[in-house]
Amino acid sequence: MRVLLIQPPYDLHADDERQAMPPLGLGYIAAVLERAGHEVRIIDCVVEDFRRVVPRPDGRRRHGLDGNDLARRIDDFRPSLVGVSCLFSAQSVAAHDVCRLAKETNPGIRTVMGGAHPSAVPEEVLADPAVDFAAVGEGELTILRLVEALERGQDRPTDPAGLAFRADGGVEVHRVSEYLADLDALPLPARHLLPMDRYFRYRSPHGAYVKRHPCTNMITSRGCPARCSFCSIHTVWGRKFRWHSTGRVIEEIEHLIDNYGVREIQFEDDNLTMHKPRMTEICQTIIDRRLELTWTTPNGVAIWALNEHLIELMRRAGCYHITIAVESGSQEVLKKIINKPLDLQRVPPIVNACRKLGMGVSAFFVVGFPGETKADIERTFEFAMNMGVDQACFFTATPYPGTALFQQCVDAGMLSAPVDYTQLRVGRPIISTPDWTAEELGEMTRAAQARFYRQTAMRRPVRFLAAGLKKLLREPAVTSRKVRDMFLPVGRPAAAPPKRTIALPVVQS
């Protein structure tokens, strides 16, 4: 069967930078389908027309391939099934647009949407008649079963685990009970179906730090046992931590070096270092084989999964910058509100250990949870200012579907129906509490971010200016606005009240 997998164009807000990295989720699915004998193509709409950015009626800008060009590509390949990725709820408009476009090109095409958004709210996704199926959770085996069923002329697989679809006037959601236990059973992502040269040419990867090009991404593990209130990744990968073996990780690294000339890797794992013996073995193998490689962890590393010995090994193996997920400078907020298993006393020694080894450190913080006071938020800002990190990123708590925070906000009446998913982004507060309004939270966060940048500019002026110049050349408009806010912070209106889409009746299996 012919299967077309599509990464939709990306809808940017005014302060969003353009980014393009290989969609590894689609790469894994494509590899599994190819191994089973199916004909597969991948279209990453962002990298296929990276310079195209056009205004949208909702005030955002659509980045990537034009609809007419995409329709021609679909028509040329004539797929039986089109799979569309939707990693973030804020990008759901573009994902639905692609599904509708596929149906308009050929009404006989079946469509399936996968990723964090359809995994969290499959019934809402299937309210769109242009979407035939939603993949719930990790998609490789689910999509393979779907393709094989459609090829046999069936409407759906006999085993529908991991799928949601319309049936009997409602929506059936069949969540997986068991996730793939042996990740090594998966083939390497089908990067040969992606225009890798374009990613290398545009040099716009995830994260703020890239030392060497060509640079690309890898994922070596899945699943997170933590239950942080704001995180929805469990809807895709589940809560059990699973990982590729050391041999498989090294095989993929050497494949990237030998076939694509890669010199730097961004490990996008949510918990890269969770299993310390495995990470120790990976680092030691990189050292022993003298692999010419530098690498970073832009998605964040759990602090409780680090120690000084492992950090030293990571540094020797080529890691020059890590990002740590701290979230709050208040132990009470971490424990009682965020539900994050982190002891703040572990943070300074980890940062100091990195500094002694010459490693850069970034830190993520999230503020603005219901129950958090202004004093708690200011405590987080002060904690960040005194950490001695290269970059502190202040995000606002965002109630993504599938999170405990989302349900809390719905139950408390902080979100009104239907939710406008386009406003769900970490830099745009949308909830207010008795302690602060969304507008106040936004101003506090922007002021703290500007303060941190000014502080960094004074402490490390050469490094700060060099990094700023790179960003200015790549994204002049966005960078100019950030520089303006750093020195002349101005008020901005709060986001419009969000809305929640009403779902069809759901039958849970």
C-alpha positions in Angstrom: 0.0 0.0 0.0 1.1 3.6 -0.7 1.3 5.6 2.5 2.1 9.3 2.7 3.2 10.7 6.1 3.0 14.5 6.5 4.5 17.0 8.9 2.2 20.0 8.5 3.3 23.6 8.1 3.9 25.3 11.5 1.8 28.3 12.7 4.0 30.9 14.3 3.2 33.6 16.7 5.0 37.0 16.4 7.8 36.0 18.8 8.3 32.4 17.6 11.5 31.5 15.8 11.5 29.2 12.7 12.9 25.8 13.4 13.3 22.6 11.4 14.5 19.2 12.5 13.7 15.8 11.1 10.3 14.5 12.4 11.6 11.3 14.0 8.2 10.0 14.9 7.2 9.9 11.2 10.7 8.4 10.5 10.1 5.5 12.8 6.6 4.8 11.4 7.9 5.0 7.8 10.7 2.6 8.6 8.3 0.0 10.1 6.0 0.3 7.1 8.9 0.0 4.6 10.2 -3.1 6.4 6.7 -4.7 5.9 6.9 -4.0 2.2 4.8 -0.9 1.9 5.7 2.1 -0.3 6.1 5.2 1.9 6.9 8.9 1.4 7.4 11.6 4.0 6.7 15.3 3.4 8.0 17.8 6.0 6.1 20.9 4.9 8.3 23.2 7.0 11.7 22.2 5.6 10.3 21.8 2.0 9.6 25.5 1.9 11.5 26.9 4.8 11.6 30.5 3.6 7.8 30.8 3.1 6.0 32.5 5.9 2.6 34.0 5.2 0.1 35.8 7.5 -3.1 34.0 8.7 -6.5 35.4 9.7 -5.9 34.4 13.3 -2.9 36.7 13.5 -0.3 33.9 13.3 2.0 33.2 10.4 2.0 29.9 8.5 5.5 28.6 8.0 6.1 26.1 5.2 4.7 24.5 2.0 1.8 26.2 0.2 -1.4 24.2 0.1 -1.5 24.1 -3.7 2.1 22.7 -3.7 1.2 20.1 -1.1 -2.0 19.1 -3.0 0.1 18.5 -6.1 2.5 16.3 -4.1 -0.3 14.3 -2.7 -1.9 13.9 -6.2 1.4 12.8 -7.7 2.0 10.0 -5.2 -1.7 8.9 -5.0 -1.6 7.4 -1.5 -4.3 5.2 -0.1 -3.5 6.5 3.4 -2.3 9.9 4.6 -0.9 10.1 8.1 -0.6 13.6 9.6 1.5 14.5 12.7 0.1 16.8 15.3 2.6 17.0 18.2 1.1 20.1 19.8 -2.5 21.2 20.4 -1.6 24.7 19.2 -0.7 23.3 15.8 -4.0 21.4 15.4 -5.4 23.9 12.9 -2.6 23.2 10.4 -3.0 19.4 11.0 -6.7 19.5 10.3 -6.1 21.7 7.2 -3.8 19.0 5.8 -6.3 16.3 6.4 -9.0 18.3 4.6 -6.6 19.0 1.8 -5.9 15.3 1.3 -9.6 14.6 1.2 -10.2 17.4 -1.4 -7.4 16.0 -3.5 -8.9 12.5 -3.5 -12.0 11.7 -1.4 -11.0 8.1 -1.4 -7.9 8.7 0.7 -8.1 7.6 4.3 -6.6 9.9 6.9 -5.1 9.3 10.3 -3.8 11.9 12.7 -1.2 11.0 15.4 0.9 12.8 18.0 0.3 14.3 21.5 -2.9 16.2 20.5 -4.9 13.4 19.1 -3.6 11.1 21.8 -5.1 13.4 24.4 -8.4 14.3 22.7 -9.1 11.8 20.0 -12.9 12.4 20.2 -12.4 16.1 19.4 -10.0 15.3 16.5 -12.6 12.9 15.1 -15.3 15.6 15.2 -13.6 16.7 11.9 -15.1 14.5 9.1 -11.7 14.9 7.2 -10.1 12.7 9.9 -10.9 9.0 9.6 -8.7 7.7 12.4 -6.7 9.0 15.4 -3.6 7.2 16.6 -3.6 7.1 20.4 -0.1 6.7 21.8 3.0 5.5 20.0 2.2 4.9 16.4 4.5 2.3 14.8 2.5 -0.9 15.4 -0.8 0.9 15.4 -0.3 2.4 11.9 1.1 -0.9 10.6 -2.0 -2.8 11.8 -4.2 -0.1 10.2 -2.4 -0.2 6.8 -2.6 -4.0 6.7 -6.3 -4.0 7.5 -7.1 -1.4 4.8 -5.0 -3.4 2.3 -7.2 -6.4 3.1 -10.3 -4.3 2.4 -11.3 -4.0 6.1 -12.7 -0.8 7.5 -10.4 -1.1 10.6 -8.0 -3.6 12.2 -9.3 -6.6 14.0 -7.1 -5.5 16.9 -7.8 -1.8 17.1 -5.4 -1.1 20.0 -4.0 2.4 19.7 -6.8 3.7 17.4 -9.9 5.9 17.7 -12.6 6.0 15.0 -16.2 6.9 14.5 -18.6 4.0 15.0 -22.3 3.6 15.8 -22.9 7.3 16.0 -20.1 8.0 18.4 -16.4 7.6 18.8 -14.6 4.4 19.9 -11.2 5.0 21.7 -9.0 1.9 22.0 -6.0 2.8 24.1 -3.1 0.5 24.2 -2.7 -1.6 27.3 1.0 -2.5 26.5 3.6 -0.3 25.0 6.4 -1.7 22.8 8.8 -3.3 25.3 11.8 -3.8 23.1 12.6 -0.5 21.3 15.5 -2.3 19.6 12.9 -4.2 17.6 12.3 -0.9 15.7 14.4 -0.2 12.6 16.4 3.0 12.4 14.2 6.0 11.5 13.8 6.3 7.7 15.9 9.4 7.3 16.6 8.4 3.7 13.0 9.6 3.0 13.7 13.0 4.4 15.7 15.9 2.7 18.5 15.8 5.3 20.5 18.2 3.2 17.8 20.9 3.7 17.9 20.5 7.5 21.7 21.0 7.4 21.4 23.9 5.0 18.9 25.9 7.1 20.7 25.3 10.4 17.6 25.9 12.5 17.5 23.1 15.1 15.7 22.9 18.4 17.4 24.7 21.3 19.6 27.7 21.6 23.0 26.1 21.4 24.7 24.5 18.4 28.4 24.2 18.3 29.0 22.3 15.0 27.2 21.5 11.8 25.9 19.2 10.4 23.7 18.8 13.5 20.7 16.6 13.8 18.5 14.9 16.4 18.0 11.5 18.0 15.7 9.9 20.5 17.0 6.9 22.5 14.3 6.3 25.1 10.5 6.7 25.7 8.2 7.0 28.7 8.3 9.0 31.9 7.4 7.7 35.4 7.1 11.3 36.8 3.6 12.8 37.1 4.3 16.5 36.6 0.9 18.3 36.4 1.7 20.2 33.3 3.1 17.5 31.1 1.2 15.4 28.5 3.9 13.2 27.1 2.5 10.2 28.9 -0.4 10.3 26.5 2.0 9.2 23.7 4.8 7.2 25.4 3.2 6.0 28.6 4.7 6.2 32.1 7.1 3.2 32.0 10.6 4.2 31.0 11.9 2.1 28.0 15.1 2.5 26.2 17.3 1.5 23.2 20.3 -0.6 24.2 23.8 0.9 24.1 24.6 -1.1 21.0 21.5 0.3 19.2 22.3 3.9 20.2 25.9 3.6 19.0 24.7 2.0 15.7 22.5 5.0 15.1 25.2 7.5 16.0 27.7 5.8 13.6 25.0 5.7 10.9 24.5 9.5 11.2 28.3 10.1 11.1 29.0 7.7 8.2 26.0 8.5 6.0 25.3 12.1 6.7 28.5 13.5 8.0 26.8 14.5 11.3 29.2 16.2 13.8 26.7 17.2 16.5 23.6 15.5 17.9 20.7 16.9 19.9 19.3 14.1 22.1 15.6 14.9 22.4 14.8 12.3 25.0 12.6 13.3 27.9 14.7 11.2 30.2 18.1 10.5 28.5 20.0 9.8 31.7 17.2 8.0 33.6 18.9 4.6 33.5 22.4 5.6 34.7 24.1 2.2 33.9 23.0 2.5 30.3 24.0 6.2 30.0 27.4 5.4 31.5 27.9 2.6 29.0 26.9 4.8 26.1 29.3 7.6 27.1 32.1 5.1 27.7 31.6 3.5 24.3 31.7 6.9 22.6 34.9 7.6 24.4 36.4 4.1 23.6 35.5 4.3 19.9 36.8 7.9 19.7 33.7 9.0 17.9 34.1 12.5 16.5 31.0 14.0 18.1 29.6 16.8 20.2 26.1 16.8 21.7 23.5 18.5 23.8 20.2 17.8 25.6 17.9 20.7 24.6 14.7 18.9 25.7 15.8 18.9 29.4 17.4 16.3 31.7 16.0 15.2 35.0 18.3 16.4 37.7 17.6 13.4 39.9 19.0 11.3 37.1 22.4 13.0 37.3 25.5 12.7 39.4 29.0 14.1 39.2 30.5 10.9 37.8 28.0 10.7 35.0 28.4 14.3 34.2 32.1 13.9 33.9 31.6 10.9 31.5 29.1 12.9 29.5 31.6 15.7 29.1 34.4 13.3 28.0 32.0 11.8 25.5 31.3 15.2 23.8 28.5 16.8 25.8 29.2 20.5 26.1 25.8 21.9 27.2 22.9 20.4 29.1 19.5 21.7 29.9 18.0 20.9 33.3 14.3 21.0 34.1 14.0 22.8 37.5 10.5 24.2 37.0 10.2 26.1 40.4 12.4 27.7 43.0 9.9 26.7 45.7 10.1 23.2 47.2 6.5 23.5 48.3 5.3 24.3 44.8 7.3 21.4 43.3 5.9 19.0 45.9 2.3 20.1 46.3 1.4 21.8 43.1 3.6 20.6 40.2 4.1 17.1 41.7 7.7 16.9 40.5 10.0 14.6 42.3 12.9 17.0 42.7 14.9 18.1 45.7 16.1 21.7 45.0 19.2 21.1 47.2 20.4 18.8 44.4 20.4 21.6 41.8 23.5 23.8 42.9 25.9 20.8 43.1 24.9 19.6 39.6 25.3 23.1 38.1 28.7 23.5 39.9 29.8 20.1 38.6 29.0 21.2 35.0 30.8 24.5 35.5 34.0 22.9 36.8 34.1 20.8 33.6 33.5 23.7 31.3 29.9 22.6 30.4 27.2 25.1 29.6 23.9 24.9 31.5 20.4 26.0 30.7 17.4 25.7 33.0 13.7 25.5 32.4 11.2 27.1 34.8 7.4 27.1 34.8 5.4 29.6 36.8 1.7 30.5 37.1 0.0 27.3 38.5 -3.3 27.6 40.3 -2.4 27.7 44.0 0.9 29.4 43.3 1.3 32.9 44.8 3.1 35.9 43.5 5.7 35.3 46.3 6.2 31.8 45.0 6.7 33.1 41.5 9.2 35.7 42.6 11.1 33.0 44.6 11.5 31.0 41.4 12.8 34.1 39.6 15.4 34.8 42.3 16.4 31.1 42.4 17.1 31.3 38.6 19.0 34.5 38.8 21.4 33.1 41.4 22.0 29.7 39.7 24.9 30.8 37.5 23.4 29.2 34.4 24.0 30.4 30.8 20.3 30.6 30.1 17.1 30.5 32.2 13.9 30.0 30.3 10.7 31.2 32.1 7.6 29.5 30.8 4.0 30.0 32.0 1.9 27.0 33.1 -0.2 26.0 30.1 -3.1 23.6 30.5 -2.5 21.2 27.6 -5.1 18.5 27.0 -4.3 15.3 28.7 -2.6 16.9 31.7 -3.7 17.1 35.3 -3.4 20.9 35.0 -5.9 21.0 32.1 -8.5 19.0 34.1 -7.9 21.2 37.2 -8.5 24.3 35.2 -11.7 22.9 33.6 -13.0 21.8 37.0 -12.3 25.2 38.5 -13.9 27.1 35.7 -10.7 28.7 34.6 -11.2 27.4 31.1 -14.4 28.0 29.2 -15.9 25.8 26.5 -14.7 25.4 23.8 -11.0 25.8 24.3 -9.1 27.8 21.6 -6.1 25.5 21.2 -4.2 28.1 19.2 -3.6 30.0 22.5 -2.0 27.0 24.3 1.6 28.0 24.3 4.1 28.4 27.1 4.7 32.1 26.5 1.1 33.2 26.5 -0.7 33.0 29.9 -4.4 32.2 29.5 -5.5 31.4 33.1 -6.1 33.8 36.0 -6.3 33.0 39.7 -7.3 35.0 42.8 -3.5 35.8 43.3 -2.8 37.1 39.8 -4.3 37.7 36.4 -3.1 36.2 33.1 -1.9 39.7 32.1 0.0 40.2 35.4 1.6 36.8 35.0 2.7 37.6 31.5 4.3 40.9 32.6 6.1 39.3 35.6 7.5 36.6 33.4 8.6 38.9 30.6 10.2 41.3 33.1 12.1 38.4 34.7 13.3 37.1 31.4 14.5 40.6 30.4 16.3 40.9 33.8 18.1 37.6 33.3 19.2 38.6 29.8 20.6 41.9 31.1 22.3 40.1 33.9 23.9 37.6 31.5 24.9 40.4 29.1 26.9 42.1 31.9 28.5 38.8 33.2 29.4 37.4 29.8 29.2 40.2 27.3 31.3 38.6 24.5 29.4 35.3 24.6 26.1 37.1 24.9 26.8 39.3 21.9 28.0 36.5 19.8 24.9 34.4 20.5 22.7 37.5 19.9 24.3 38.2 16.6 23.7 34.7 15.3 20.0 35.0 16.3 19.7 38.4 14.7 21.0 37.2 11.4 18.7 34.2 11.4 15.6 35.9 12.8 16.0 39.7 12.6 12.3 40.6 13.4 11.9 38.2 16.3 15.3 39.0 17.8 14.7 42.7 17.5 11.5 42.5 19.5 13.2 40.4 22.2 16.0 43.0 22.5 13.4 45.8 22.8 11.7 43.9 25.6 15.0 43.4 27.3 15.7 47.1 27.6 12.2 48.7 27.2 9.6 46.2 28.6 6.1 47.2 27.6 2.7 46.0 28.5 0.8 43.6 26.4 -2.8 42.5 26.5 -3.8 39.2 27.9 -4.9 36.5 25.6 -8.5 36.1 24.7 -10.5 33.7 27.0 -9.9 30.1 25.8 -12.6 27.8 24.5 -13.1 24.1 24.8 -14.4 22.0 21.9 -17.4 19.8 22.8 -16.6 16.1 22.0 -18.8 13.5 20.4 -20.0 10.6 22.6 -17.1 8.3 23.4 -17.1 4.5 23.8 -14.0 3.4 25.8 -12.9 -0.2 25.1 
